[in-house]
Amino acid sequence: MSSDPTPGTSIPARVTVEELASATGVPLDEVQALISARGEPSSPDDLVGAELALSVGRALGVPIAIEPRDLALEHLYQIELGGDTTDVADMTGRVGFLVRGVLDNKEELDHEIESASEHWSVARMPVIDRSILRLGLFELSHSTDTPTAVVVSEAVRLARIYSTEKSGAFVNGVLAALARAIRS
């Protein structure tokens, strides 16, 4: 998957079949048929990953772009699990900026996150939650053109998609505290 999304309808890295149909403006049954033809589950509530969504979009002639934050989070999560970082230097655009920024500032980000998260060390946090917090904090610190509310709400969205509902509240609380300290 390319780290620099193509122009088009922007969607999260994981959507339901119904959400993909809605985003592309194509009837649900047509999207389901394309997904079924690829041997994938195609019920309206089934989740579709980025690769499949991009493939369906190409087949429909509808350009789709995956949200850069979602792609950056996927890369950071894989790296955190012990993945290879050799492709990081080749990442371009917003995804590359976010991934390299988090990796280059990880120690400082972790220190700030720990100072704002009562009773939680970064090491005790679930991998996905700490990756989301690092990403959000990096963006708060280094993407001053992005409004605070957008950064925080996007981090909460990522937590709700990739982690748990409780993680969304936790991420919101930690990033809101950090935002007050950084952007006040």
Buried (B, 14 or more C-beta within 10 A) or exposed (E): EEBEBEEBBBBBBBBBBBBBBBBBEBEBEBBBEBBEEEEBEBEEEBBBBBEBBBBBBEBBEBBBBBBBBBBBBBBBBBBBEEEEEEBBEEBEEBBBBBBBBBBEBBEEBBEBBBEBBEEBEBEEBBEBBBBBBBBBBBBBBBBEEEEBEEBBBBBBBBBBBBBEEEBBEBBBBBBBBBBEEBEE
